[in-house]
Amino acid sequence: MVFLTETINIKSHFKKLDKVIVSIITALIVIAVLDPNQLTESIMFIGEALKGIFIFLLASVLLASFAKATGLDQQISMVFSGHPFKAIIVTSFFGALSPFCSCGVVPIIAGLLMAGVPLAPVMAFCFASPLMDPSMFLLMVPVFGLEFTLAKLIFAIIIAVTAGLSLHYFRDHPLLSSPLRDLRASCCTSSCSSTTTIENKVIVWQFWKDKTRTQIFWNEGISSTWFLLRWLALAFLIESVMTAYIPAETIGGWLGVDAWWAIPSSVILGVPAYLNGYAAIPTLSGLMELGMLPGAVMGFIIAGGVSSIPAAMAVYALVKRPIFLVYITWGLSGSLASAYLFHLYSGFFA
């Protein structure tokens, strides 16, 4: 009987362990055993990646916490809900102009959703942002040409707008309501697990004068920061390992040159073979010169930007499963459609 009680207690303590932190520690131990040199590289990679997005993470958390504490989130939701089409178009174009990678965009979409912005414009931003930004556009033009670069920009905006419009059309579906997971469940402290809410929907700008609103501000900020830092650290750890052991040249060789399966395989391989837009440019340019189908290049570079494993994992941790399935399905479908459309365009105007 004592043994049974101790076993139950052990299981209870195990369930309380933070699975994300355990995964990070386990992965680091495995790396240290198999390749000690890579351990240092991975830790430095995580540090640099988090440093690069820290200001955006901080801004998004502060915005969401401020909106929740003041009651502004209700007003934001009403404003965006009142102009859905305009919001979707604006966020799609803004996403294409913003300098965020597929992982870096996660804190932004978390902040927008927590601040009360409806799902449709947020997902439009989520699709557009990793695919194109001004710096990437300027780097791609001399390498791929203006035609290919403009096509990628157009496809990015089309994927984003159509995703937003589709989600808006089905906004009342039960599976698409309340898209965010409960971030409070991910917090390890009792202070941020409070379920305190504001009953009065009036906006109070000086929220710090109200004890309840101040508590909500800190609870929201602590739980959101802890949630995002853990999952992004794990995503960046996986990215560092994939970058080290799956070089772009190897992936490019798997895609073949001019074969019927080049386009679908490029989209499928774009998911596990993480390549950010900048790292993909020289490798894919060389493969195009060797005869790789332009459509296959387009499919790979879009699928990798939208649905890479690190980014998908971070999005999965952030939103509920039905939303995640929409995200993955739309990303892959959009990548495949873009690839075939550009392939047809290239063949017609060749």
Stockholm file with secondary structure:
# STOCKHOLM 1.0

chainA/1-350         MVFLTETINIKSHFKKLDKVIVSIITALIVIAVLDPNQLTESIMFIGEALKGIFIFLLASVLLASFAKATGLDQQISMVFSGHPFKAIIVTSFFGALSPFCSCGVVPIIAGLLMAGVPLAPVMAFCFASPLMDPSMFLLMVPVFGLEFTLAKLIFAIIIAVTAGLSLHYFRDHPLLSSPLRDLRASCCTSSCSSTTTIENKVIVWQFWKDKTRTQIFWNEGISSTWFLLRWLALAFLIESVMTAYIPAETIGGWLGVDAWWAIPSSVILGVPAYLNGYAAIPTLSGLMELGMLPGAVMGFIIAGGVSSIPAAMAVYALVKRPIFLVYITWGLSGSLASAYLFHLYSGFFA
#=GR chainA/1-350 SS CHHHHHHHHHHHHHHHSCHHHHHHHHHHHHHHHHCHHHHHHHHHHHHHHHHHHHHHHHHHHHHHHHHHHHTHHHHHHHHHHHSHHHHHHHHHHHHHHSCCCTTTHHHHHHHHHHTTCCHHHHHHHHHHTTTCCHHHHHHHHHHHCHHHHHHHHHHHHHHHHHHHHHHHHTTTSGGGSSCBCCGGGGCCSSGGGCCCCCCCCSCCSCGGGSHHHHHHHHHHHHHHHHHHHHHHHHHHHHHHHHHHHSCHHHHHHHTCSSCTTHHHHHHHHHTTSCCCHHHHHHHHHHHHHTTCCHHHHHHHHHHHHHHCHHHHHHHHHHBCHHHHHHHHHHHHHHHHHHHHHHHHHHHHHC
#=GC SS_cons         CHHHHHHHHHHHHHHHSCHHHHHHHHHHHHHHHHCHHHHHHHHHHHHHHHHHHHHHHHHHHHHHHHHHHHTHHHHHHHHHHHSHHHHHHHHHHHHHHSCCCTTTHHHHHHHHHHTTCCHHHHHHHHHHTTTCCHHHHHHHHHHHCHHHHHHHHHHHHHHHHHHHHHHHHTTTSGGGSSCBCCGGGGCCSSGGGCCCCCCCCSCCSCGGGSHHHHHHHHHHHHHHHHHHHHHHHHHHHHHHHHHHHSCHHHHHHHTCSSCTTHHHHHHHHHTTSCCCHHHHHHHHHHHHHTTCCHHHHHHHHHHHHHHCHHHHHHHHHHBCHHHHHHHHHHHHHHHHHHHHHHHHHHHHHC
//
